[in-house]
Amino acid sequence: MKIGDLVEVKGCPPFVEIPTKKCGCFFCTGKSNRIGYVISVAPRDGFQVMFDCGAFQLDAIDEAVGGVEVIDIDQRAPEVRSER
């Protein structure tokens, strides 16, 4: 991940034990489409990502374990990306 990337966060697993229970995570409570835009670097090897329900911090481990996927890499020239 890097600033300017479009990312998608994986969906939550269903509650098998209690089918009527609803997930209380940031994305489910915000009724998010789980697609976000990386807006800045965050502490501890992370990134601030703007989603339709607000900003959320993702870490490098989220991408490494498959919890988030880069779906569109910023195609602008490197000198344009560095001006942000």
C-alpha positions in Angstrom: 0.0 0.0 0.0 1.0 3.6 -0.6 -0.6 7.0 -0.7 -3.0 7.2 -3.6 -3.9 3.5 -3.7 -7.5 2.4 -3.8 -8.0 -0.6 -1.4 -10.8 -3.0 -0.5 -11.2 -4.5 3.0 -12.4 -8.1 3.2 -15.9 -8.8 4.5 -16.5 -10.1 8.1 -17.3 -13.8 8.6 -20.9 -14.6 9.6 -21.7 -15.4 13.2 -22.3 -19.2 12.9 -23.1 -19.7 16.6 -25.6 -16.9 16.8 -27.1 -16.2 13.4 -29.2 -13.2 14.6 -26.1 -11.4 16.1 -24.8 -8.5 14.0 -21.2 -7.5 13.6 -20.1 -4.4 15.5 -17.0 -3.5 13.5 -16.3 -0.1 12.0 -17.3 -1.2 8.5 -20.5 -3.1 9.4 -21.8 -0.4 11.7 -21.0 2.3 9.2 -22.7 0.2 6.4 -19.5 0.7 4.4 -18.9 -0.6 0.9 -15.3 -1.4 2.3 -13.5 0.5 -0.5 -11.2 3.3 0.5 -8.5 5.7 -0.6 -5.1 5.7 1.1 -4.6 9.4 2.2 -1.6 9.4 4.5 1.1 7.4 6.3 0.3 6.5 9.9 2.4 5.3 12.9 3.6 1.7 13.3 4.0 0.9 9.5 0.4 1.9 8.8 -1.8 4.0 6.6 -4.8 6.3 7.1 -7.5 5.3 4.6 -10.7 7.3 3.9 -13.7 5.1 3.5 -17.3 6.1 2.8 -18.0 5.8 6.5 -14.9 7.7 7.7 -11.2 7.4 8.2 -9.6 4.2 9.4 -6.0 3.1 10.0 -4.8 -0.1 8.3 -1.4 -1.6 9.1 1.0 -3.5 6.8 0.0 -6.8 8.5 -3.6 -6.3 7.3 -2.3 -6.5 3.7 0.1 -9.3 4.5 -2.6 -11.6 5.9 -5.1 -10.8 3.1 -7.4 -8.6 5.1 -7.0 -5.7 2.6 -6.2 -5.7 -1.1 -5.0 -3.0 -3.3 -7.5 -2.8 -6.2 -6.1 0.2 -8.0 -2.6 1.5 -7.9 -2.1 5.3 -8.3 -1.0 5.5 -12.0 0.3 9.1 -11.8 3.9 10.0 -12.4 6.1 9.7 -9.3 6.9 13.5 -9.2 3.1 14.2 -9.0 2.6 11.7 -6.2 5.4 13.2 -4.1 3.8 16.7 -4.2 0.9 15.6 -1.9 
